[in-house]
Amino acid sequence: MKLSELLDAIEVVQVLGNAEDKEVERVEIDSRKVEGSKVIFVAIKGFKTDGHKFIPEAIAKGAEAIILDDDSLYSDEIFTSNGVVKIVVKNTRKILPKIADIVYGQPSKKMSLIGVTGTKGKTTTTYFLREILLTAGISSGLIGTNKNFICEEEVPSHLTTPEANEIHEMLALMIEQECRSAVMEVSSHSIALSRVVDLDFDIGIFTNIASDHLDFHGTFENYLEAKRQFFVTLKEDGKIVYNIDDEHHGEVLKGSVAGKISYGTAPEADFRITDVEFDLEGTNWVIEHSGEKYFAGTKLIGAFNAYNATAAFAAAILLGIKPDVALRGITNTPQVPGRFEVVKSDDGKKAIIDYSHTAGSLEEALKAIRHIVGEDYPVYTVFGCGGDRDKTKRPVMGRIAEKYSNFVIVTSDNPRSEEPMRIISEIVGGMEKENHRVIEDREEAIRWAIENSEDNAVILIAGKGHETYQEIKGVRKHFSDKEVAEKYLKELADAD
């Protein structure tokens, strides 16, 4: 499109240069990705660095235009001498979504777009829903924590919800490949940072909310407000599928004009969950809706997966998908990597890899294990807490781990810039029993748990789930809980 057409659609403070002659096709906020012509570089002030510092690099790499909100760093000469249009706006972060939406042709308006937000269950719910859509013959993309899909093509994922320009670009690629729908996780960070404001969501799903990300939001009230803002922005003819069992659902949905449909175990739920049963082979339950009973089953384990799948089922019905097709999609949904994923040795010892990294999700995972194995089988828990994140949950998670486990190995997670042993000491500070051991090295902690636990033990390895790295002092190295567990379970079985 013509740069001048874009400028007619946004509010600008100043324009320097001839926009009439410029064609734009891409929007970038990372100067390293500015390659060739027809690119707009938007300078964003981030938490670790300021994109304005990289304006010269973006110009050198061929950007047609630079959009900025700090006009004090460079003289006009750097723009005019290179034939680059300088565009000054009030706030680049807030205007980025609108710019991306326009440049990429408003792709979200050309498909069914479903957003899933909540503290827990986002990833699994999107997996269920995408599988239902595919089962119904509806091509679907996915944007989320584990991975992204542009129709059938898998694309690496770096953030739960990417930056606005990346979202719109992926949606545009989906349209090019004739995707008719897309499912995406919507994080509280992305809402607070205005990444999703110009997306045309048809359905928003609320899974639950509990204290999390307080390092970013400051207070639980701020965190809750970020979630609420997502639903407030949904259009009037949009729909909200919400967990009626969550005590905060009224606060989260307050002020939203979209239609509201509930799910949960409450008798008044529009999609009521009953008769939940689960073991290490999967989960079965009943969904009651409009006087009908639907028998649902999945290989995914735990009552929380009955919730996730029912949310997806409700959204599918709203999209016009037949119940039997939706149920088949739920059954077909593959194991979500790192979400209560069972790893077994040949001699029967089991480890469960789970992403539970909050107090609530850790308690839920341990309760699920106890529900399955009762008190007759020992439960070992290996976990740590991430650095540079909410510190208040550390002692709480320590208490939860010791309460539901026979033995706990406290170890390192992703310490990032923090000292691992300081994080560990804060976890141990919340523990009152002596049923724990500290092993800083995560691989050694997993090995110790596998080799020293009873033959019939179940070992929960919590916190990292699908992640294939460990970040220490700002350096990432390859590390997979699943790979490490499989390695030592095999060694143990071979030794026997």
C-alpha positions in Angstrom: 0.0 0.0 0.0 1.0 3.6 -0.4 2.6 5.1 2.8 0.4 8.2 2.2 -2.7 6.0 2.6 -1.5 4.8 5.9 -0.8 8.3 7.1 -4.3 9.3 6.2 -5.6 6.6 8.6 -3.5 7.4 11.7 -2.9 10.4 13.9 0.5 11.9 13.5 2.4 14.8 15.0 4.8 15.5 12.2 5.8 14.0 8.8 9.1 14.8 7.1 9.6 13.5 3.6 7.6 12.5 0.6 5.2 9.7 1.6 3.5 9.7 -1.9 6.3 7.8 -3.5 6.7 5.1 -0.8 5.2 1.6 -0.9 5.0 -0.3 2.3 4.4 -4.1 2.8 5.9 -4.9 6.2 6.1 -3.5 9.7 9.1 -4.2 11.9 10.1 -3.2 15.5 13.4 -5.2 15.4 16.0 -3.4 13.2 17.7 -6.8 12.5 14.6 -7.9 10.6 14.6 -4.8 8.4 15.7 -6.3 5.1 15.1 -4.8 1.7 12.6 -2.1 0.8 8.9 -1.5 1.6 9.5 -1.8 5.3 8.3 0.6 8.1 10.4 0.5 11.2 8.5 1.5 14.4 10.8 2.5 17.3 9.3 1.1 20.5 10.6 1.9 24.0 11.0 -1.5 25.6 11.8 -2.7 29.1 15.4 -3.7 28.3 16.2 -1.4 25.4 14.9 1.5 23.4 14.1 0.9 19.7 15.0 4.5 19.0 18.7 3.6 19.4 18.4 1.4 16.4 16.9 3.9 14.0 20.3 4.4 12.1 20.6 0.6 11.6 17.0 0.4 10.3 17.8 3.2 7.9 21.0 1.6 6.7 19.1 -1.7 6.1 16.6 0.0 3.8 13.6 1.1 5.8 11.3 3.3 3.7 9.9 5.1 6.8 10.6 5.4 10.5 7.8 5.9 13.0 9.0 7.3 16.4 7.7 9.2 19.4 11.1 10.6 20.7 12.2 13.3 18.3 15.2 14.4 20.3 17.8 11.8 19.4 18.5 12.5 15.7 18.6 15.5 13.4 16.4 15.6 10.4 19.5 15.2 8.2 19.8 11.5 8.9 16.3 10.9 7.4 16.4 13.4 4.5 19.9 12.4 3.3 18.8 8.8 3.0 15.4 9.5 1.5 13.6 8.1 4.5 10.2 9.4 5.7 10.2 10.4 9.3 6.9 10.1 11.1 6.5 11.4 14.6 3.5 10.1 16.7 2.4 10.5 20.3 3.0 6.9 21.4 4.5 4.3 19.1 3.5 1.3 21.2 -0.1 2.3 21.2 -0.2 3.1 17.5 1.7 -0.1 16.4 -1.4 -2.4 16.3 -3.3 0.0 14.1 -0.4 0.5 11.8 0.1 -3.3 11.5 -3.6 -3.9 11.0 -3.8 -1.5 8.1 -0.6 -2.5 6.4 -1.5 -6.2 6.5 -5.0 -5.6 5.2 -7.0 -6.1 8.4 -6.7 -9.9 8.4 -8.6 -10.5 11.6 -11.8 -9.2 9.9 -11.5 -11.9 7.2 -11.6 -15.0 9.5 -13.1 -16.3 12.7 -10.8 -15.3 15.5 -11.0 -16.8 19.0 -8.9 -15.5 21.9 -8.2 -17.5 25.1 -7.1 -15.7 28.2 -6.7 -16.8 31.9 -4.0 -17.8 34.3 -4.1 -21.5 33.5 -5.4 -23.6 30.6 -4.8 -21.2 27.7 -2.5 -23.5 25.7 -4.5 -26.6 26.2 -7.8 -24.9 25.4 -6.4 -23.6 22.1 -5.2 -27.0 21.2 -8.6 -28.5 21.8 -10.3 -25.8 19.8 -8.0 -26.0 16.9 -8.4 -29.8 16.7 -12.2 -29.4 16.8 -12.0 -26.9 13.9 -9.7 -29.2 11.9 -12.1 -32.1 12.6 -14.9 -30.0 11.2 -13.0 -29.3 8.0 -12.3 -25.7 8.9 -8.6 -24.8 8.3 -7.2 -23.0 11.4 -4.1 -21.3 12.5 -2.8 -21.1 16.0 -0.8 -18.5 18.0 0.4 -19.6 21.4 3.0 -20.5 24.0 4.2 -23.8 22.6 4.1 -23.2 18.9 2.4 -21.3 16.2 0.7 -22.7 13.1 0.0 -20.9 9.9 -2.6 -23.4 8.8 -0.5 -26.6 8.7 2.9 -24.9 8.8 4.5 -24.9 12.2 6.3 -21.7 13.2 8.5 -21.3 16.3 7.0 -19.4 19.2 8.9 -17.0 21.4 6.1 -15.2 23.3 2.7 -16.4 24.5 1.3 -13.5 22.5 3.7 -12.0 20.0 4.1 -8.3 19.3 1.3 -6.6 17.3 3.1 -6.5 14.0 4.0 -10.2 14.2 0.3 -11.1 15.0 -1.1 -9.2 12.1 1.6 -10.6 9.8 0.9 -14.2 10.8 -2.9 -13.6 10.4 -2.2 -12.2 6.9 -0.2 -15.3 6.0 -3.0 -17.4 7.3 -5.4 -15.6 5.0 -3.0 -16.1 2.1 -3.0 -19.9 2.8 -6.8 -19.8 3.0 -7.2 -20.4 6.8 -10.8 -19.6 7.7 -10.1 -19.4 11.4 -7.4 -18.7 14.0 -7.1 -19.5 17.7 -4.7 -17.5 19.9 -3.6 -17.3 23.5 -4.0 -13.8 24.9 -1.6 -13.0 27.8 -2.1 -10.3 30.3 1.2 -8.7 29.2 -0.1 -8.5 25.6 -3.3 -6.8 26.8 -1.5 -4.3 29.0 1.0 -3.5 26.2 -1.7 -2.9 23.6 -0.7 -5.8 21.4 -4.3 -7.1 20.7 -6.4 -3.9 20.7 -7.0 -3.8 16.9 -7.9 -7.5 16.5 -11.4 -8.4 15.6 -12.2 -11.2 18.0 -15.4 -13.2 17.4 -15.1 -15.1 20.6 -13.2 -14.6 23.8 -12.7 -17.4 26.3 -12.0 -16.8 30.0 -10.5 -19.9 31.7 -9.7 -18.7 35.3 -7.6 -16.2 37.2 -5.3 -16.5 40.2 -2.3 -14.5 41.4 0.4 -14.4 38.8 2.8 -12.1 37.0 2.8 -9.6 39.9 6.4 -8.7 38.9 4.9 -7.1 35.9 1.4 -5.9 37.0 2.3 -5.0 40.6 -0.9 -6.1 42.2 -3.5 -8.8 41.6 -6.1 -6.0 41.0 -4.0 -4.7 38.1 -3.6 -8.2 36.8 -7.4 -8.7 36.9 -7.9 -5.4 35.2 -5.7 -6.4 32.4 -7.8 -9.5 31.8 -11.0 -7.4 32.0 -9.7 -5.0 29.4 -9.6 -7.8 26.8 -13.3 -8.5 27.3 -14.3 -4.9 27.4 -12.9 -4.4 23.9 -14.9 -7.3 22.4 -17.5 -6.2 19.9 -21.2 -6.2 20.8 -22.0 -9.1 18.5 -19.1 -11.1 19.8 -19.4 -13.8 22.4 -17.6 -14.6 25.7 -17.3 -18.2 26.9 -16.4 -18.0 30.6 -15.7 -20.2 33.6 -18.7 -19.7 35.9 -16.9 -21.6 38.7 -14.1 -19.0 38.9 -15.0 -16.6 41.8 -13.7 -13.6 39.9 -15.6 -14.1 36.7 -18.0 -11.2 37.5 -15.2 -8.7 37.9 -13.4 -9.9 34.8 -16.5 -9.6 32.6 -17.7 -6.3 34.1 -18.4 -3.7 31.5 -18.3 -6.0 28.5 -21.2 -5.7 26.0 -20.5 -9.0 24.2 -22.8 -12.0 24.7 -21.9 -14.2 27.6 -22.1 -18.0 27.8 -20.9 -20.0 30.8 -19.4 -23.4 31.5 -18.4 -25.2 34.6 -19.9 -27.5 37.3 -22.4 -24.9 38.7 -26.0 -26.0 38.1 -26.8 -22.8 36.2 -23.9 -23.2 33.7 -24.9 -23.1 30.1 -22.5 -25.9 29.4 -22.4 -27.9 32.6 -19.6 -30.3 33.5 -20.6 -33.4 35.5 -19.3 -36.9 36.3 -15.6 -36.2 35.8 -13.4 -39.3 36.0 -9.7 -39.5 35.2 -6.7 -41.7 35.5 -3.2 -41.9 33.9 -4.9 -42.9 30.6 -7.1 -39.9 30.2 -10.3 -38.1 31.3 -14.0 -38.7 30.8 -17.0 -36.5 31.7 -20.5 -35.4 30.7 -21.4 -32.0 29.2 -25.0 -31.0 29.8 -26.3 -28.3 27.4 -29.9 -27.3 26.4 -31.4 -30.4 27.8 -28.9 -32.8 26.1 -26.1 -34.8 27.6 -22.9 -35.3 25.7 -20.3 -37.9 26.8 -16.8 -36.5 26.3 -13.4 -38.1 26.5 -9.8 -37.1 26.0 -6.4 -38.7 26.5 -5.3 -35.6 28.4 -5.4 -36.1 32.1 -7.1 -34.2 34.9 -10.4 -32.5 35.8 -8.8 -29.2 34.6 -8.8 -30.7 31.1 -12.5 -31.3 31.3 -12.8 -27.6 31.9 -10.4 -26.7 29.0 -12.2 -29.1 26.6 -15.7 -27.9 27.6 -14.7 -24.3 27.0 -13.5 -25.3 23.5 -16.7 -27.3 23.0 -18.9 -24.3 23.9 -17.0 -22.1 21.5 -17.3 -24.7 18.7 -21.1 -24.8 19.2 -21.2 -21.0 19.0 -19.3 -21.3 15.7 -22.0 -23.6 14.3 -20.0 -26.9 14.6 -22.1 -29.9 15.4 -21.8 -31.4 18.8 -20.7 -34.9 17.6 -17.9 -33.3 15.5 -16.8 -31.2 18.4 -16.6 -34.3 20.7 -14.6 -36.1 18.0 -12.2 -33.2 17.9 -11.8 -33.4 21.7 -11.0 -37.1 21.5 -8.5 -36.5 18.6 -6.6 -33.7 20.4 -3.0 -34.9 20.9 -1.0 -34.6 24.1 0.0 -31.0 24.6 3.8 -30.9 25.2 4.7 -30.3 28.8 1.1 -30.2 30.1 0.7 -33.1 32.5 2.6 -35.3 30.1 3.3 -38.8 31.4 6.7 -40.4 30.7 7.2 -44.0 31.6 10.1 -46.4 32.0 9.9 -50.0 30.9 9.8 -51.2 34.5 6.7 -49.0 35.2 8.1 -46.0 37.1 6.4 -42.8 35.9 7.3 -39.1 35.7 4.9 -36.4 34.9 6.2 -33.3 33.1 4.0 -30.3 33.8 4.2 -26.5 33.2 2.7 -25.7 36.6 4.7 -22.7 37.6 2.2 -20.9 39.9 0.9 -21.9 43.3 -2.5 -22.7 41.9 -1.3 -24.8 39.0 1.2 -26.7 41.2 -1.6 -27.5 43.7 -3.9 -28.5 40.9 -1.3 -30.9 39.4 -0.5 -32.5 42.7 -4.2 -32.9 43.7 -4.7 -34.6 40.3 -1.9 -37.0 41.0 -3.2 -37.8 44.5 -6.7 -38.3 43.0 -5.2 -40.9 40.7 -2.8 -42.8 42.9 -4.4 -42.2 46.3 -2.2 -42.6 49.4 -0.8 -46.0 48.5 1.8 -44.6 46.0 4.6 -42.2 47.0 4.6 -38.8 45.1 7.9 -37.0 44.6 8.0 -33.4 43.3 10.9 -31.7 41.6 10.4 -28.0 41.1 11.9 -24.5 41.4 10.8 -21.0 40.6 11.8 -18.6 37.8 14.0 -15.7 38.5 13.1 -12.1 37.8 9.4 -13.0 38.3 6.8 -12.8 41.1 8.7 -13.6 44.3 5.6 -13.8 46.5 4.7 -17.2 45.2 7.9 -18.9 46.1 7.3 -19.8 49.8 3.6 -20.6 49.0 4.7 -23.1 46.3 7.1 -24.6 48.9 4.2 -25.2 51.3 2.0 -26.7 48.6 4.7 -29.1 47.4 5.4 -30.4 50.8 1.7 -30.8 51.7 0.9 -33.0 48.7 4.2 -34.8 48.2 6.0 -37.5 50.1 9.2 -35.9 49.2 10.3 -32.7 47.5 13.4 -31.9 45.6 13.8 -28.1 45.4 16.0 -27.1 42.4 16.7 -24.4 39.9 14.2 -23.4 37.2 15.1 -20.5 35.0 17.0 -18.3 37.5 17.7 -15.7 34.7 19.7 -12.9 36.4 19.0 -14.0 40.0 21.2 -16.2 42.1 19.7 -19.8 42.0 20.3 -20.5 45.7 18.6 -17.3 46.7 15.4 -18.4 44.9 15.7 -21.8 46.4 16.1 -20.4 49.9 12.9 -18.4 49.5 11.1 -21.5 48.4 12.4 -23.5 51.4 11.6 -20.6 53.7 7.9 -21.4 53.3 8.4 -25.1 54.1 7.7 -26.4 57.6 8.4 -30.2 57.2 11.7 -32.0 56.7 10.5 -33.9 53.6 12.7 -32.1 51.2 16.2 -31.9 49.7 17.9 -29.1 47.9 19.8 -29.9 44.7 20.6 -26.8 42.7 21.5 -28.5 39.4 18.2 -29.4 37.7 19.4 -32.4 35.8 21.0 -33.8 39.0 17.7 -33.1 40.9 15.7 -35.1 38.3 18.2 -37.9 38.3 18.2 -38.1 42.1 14.4 -38.3 42.2 14.2 -41.1 39.6 17.0 -43.1 41.1 16.1 -42.7 44.8 12.3 -42.9 44.7 10.4 -46.2 45.3 9.6 -48.4 42.3 6.0 -47.5 42.4 6.6 -43.7 42.9 5.1 -41.0 40.7 7.5 -38.1 40.1 6.1 -34.7 39.2 8.7 -32.5 37.4 7.1 -29.1 37.5 7.7 -25.6 36.2 9.2 -25.8 32.8 6.9 -28.1 30.9 7.4 -27.8 27.1 10.4 -25.5 27.4 13.6 -26.8 25.9 16.0 -24.3 27.5 17.3 -23.1 30.9 18.3 -19.5 31.3 21.1 -18.8 33.8 22.8 -15.3 34.0 21.1 -14.3 30.8 22.5 -17.2 28.8 20.1 -19.9 27.5 21.3 -23.5 27.1 19.4 -26.5 25.8 17.5 -28.2 28.6 14.4 -30.4 28.4 12.7 -31.9 31.5 11.2 -34.6 29.3 14.5 -35.5 27.7 16.3 -35.7 31.0 13.5 -37.8 32.6 13.5 -40.2 29.7 17.3 -40.5 29.9 17.4 -41.5 33.6 14.2 -43.6 33.5 15.8 -45.7 30.7 19.1 -46.0 32.5 17.2 -47.2 35.6 15.2 -49.7 33.6 18.4 -51.0 31.8 20.2 -51.4 35.1 17.4 -53.6 36.4 
